[in-house]
Amino acid sequence: MTAPGEGRDIPGDPPDPPFRILHVSTGNVCRSPITERLTRHALAARLGARAGAELIVESAGTWGHEGAPMEENAAAVLSELGADPAGFRARELLDGHVIHADLVLTATRDHRAQVISMGHSAGLRTFTLKEFTRLVRAIDPATLPDTADLAGRARALVRAAAALRGWLLAPTPEADEVHDPYGAPLTFFEAIGGEISEALDPVINALTGAEVAR
């Protein structure tokens, strides 16, 4: 007679659900698409197929041009930086996007305020991109969970950043802003793309525990 449970696989603890990153700007045709696709590109460079399965990256706009393509100059900048702009379509920011996001990174303080005003306990997981970068730089990677659990590591990183927010202030309010290049020439888009890429680098390193080979 088989004892209860004998001969059957007994599952362990279920894995953490994927960690969701939401990038937010105004129209979701310039800054947040650049940030979304650069984040995906950088994660894939470090993690390969694990990136899309364990860390989901999306974007939306507070006044999103629903279904619109990315701005032509934004797409050009992404291509210059090695990321893929193909197939992007803008989305308007909805409650569901905020509810399901584990980390919301906005282009400006105004966007951050708009996300937080939507409720859904978003305050502790919503930062401007540059604000989050500043906080992440102050976190010792050795205090984070191992990269075997990427989602758990990412959630711990957000908690640590939120705990530091009142202690590590920006030198100026402008330091936390990524300015809108909408309607600007390609050179300005390139400057904004460079700012975003530079801000993302320490964040991606902290999330993955690895720097990309250069």
Secondary structure, 3 states (H helix, E strand, C coil): CCCCCCCCCCCCCCCCCCEEEEEEECCCCCHHHHHHHHHHHHHHHHHCCHHHHHEEEEEEECCCCCCCCCCHHHHHHHHHCCCCCCCCCCCECCHHHHHHCCEEEECCHHHHHHHHHCCCCCHHHEEEHHHHHHHHHCCCHHHCCCCCCHHHHHHHHHHHHHHHCCCCCCCCHHHHCCCCCCCCCHHHHHHHHHHHHHHHHHHHHHHHCCCCCC
